């Protein structure tokens, strides 16, 4: 944990001064399939426009989508999709089935596909296309599948093909049954450009008593099958990924998650420390940025990385104000550390879906993000090259030498009077000498407060955070070259 905190103590604090509220920014819309950008760090649509994963986890039986699943109100689900996009959400991660209850299994028994679940996806995917929502789809809900293994249709004791749990990863009959599900999904829905990516298996290492070597062989076999069948059937394939339950997997598993040549991007589930059990809403953002940095350190080809599942798994948050602040800091810490978006919250809320307050957080971040050319932002984490005059202000940042994104957070856990205004930020050996412009943004609503000019000399950028009318516990800035 100390290593993570030290790596995370790189949150940026920037000067900002009060200004009349700017008119709302138009959020981008996207065209066609999403792929990795030429610079490798982020994504692009088919026009070459930069794309970020600003999003959440969802489920077919949760509020928001369940009125489509049960047929009670498809219109209500469409309103929900429309609202997600209005809040800047670009990607929802959804499991094709949600195995908490048999009524939302895709197959039962294996090989017989549920008419109601199939009808749900037949309706949701066109709905997502109509409103510009992209989907990160994974075929199995492995958490509830494992918890109900004794009665889950794939278990041999109830007529399925898997004699043991390990057969899920190694058993020929079990793998062939999975491939049959993939054929069904790809035949029926694989032509949709709004499938952001296929997540071949959720938390690949967690449930199967499998060795890292067995996991690697499984990932190689399944990603090859999915891509080849997708191309054979439709002429092209969405991106492909595999998610890890480990926040920062190491060793052979880490090489699979971060470096496997068949995976287009890396994603893990950053359940650690104050993220999974928050004592306050501040350290979650610090830990999130550190988790991103630790993952980036294990990627050797600059492929995108993002957290595809995290949240207060050990201690669900009751206070919505606490939850909003906690989630806001995680989202900004993720983006500023070089994550390819906001990170993707698992709700742990009641009702169990991403609450409106959390959607507001993502809208603020989306407004800020809409001003950055992600397609051409070949960024690296620069947190270690930044210093604040007050160590009570955390700093995080990323830059490509022409543009930098910085996020600053006042550590008010022990002293509620800590401020960002008036503090000095220095960034060393990132920018060449010349003229630059800095924008100061508040993070709750995504409003630019002030724009200033500055000069870099001897590769040292120095600025003092302006005084603002509002007391800002966090601040984001964008530095852009004018050379």
LINTA-V411999 format. One record per helix or strand of 3 or more residues. SS is the DSSP state (hx for helix, st for strand). FROM is the first residue (numbers start at 0). LEN is the number of residues. Records with the same first field share a line. If there is no record, write none. Layout:
SS->FROM-LEN, FROM-LEN
This chain:
hx->1-7, 65-4, 73-13, 101-3, 114-17, 141-6, 155-3, 166-4, 171-18, 211-23, 250-9, 272-4, 282-14, 319-17, 355-14, 373-3, 382-3
st->52-6, 90-5, 133-5, 194-5, 238-3, 265-3, 304-3, 340-5, 385-3, 392-7, 402-8, 423-5, 433-9, 446-11, 459-5, 473-8
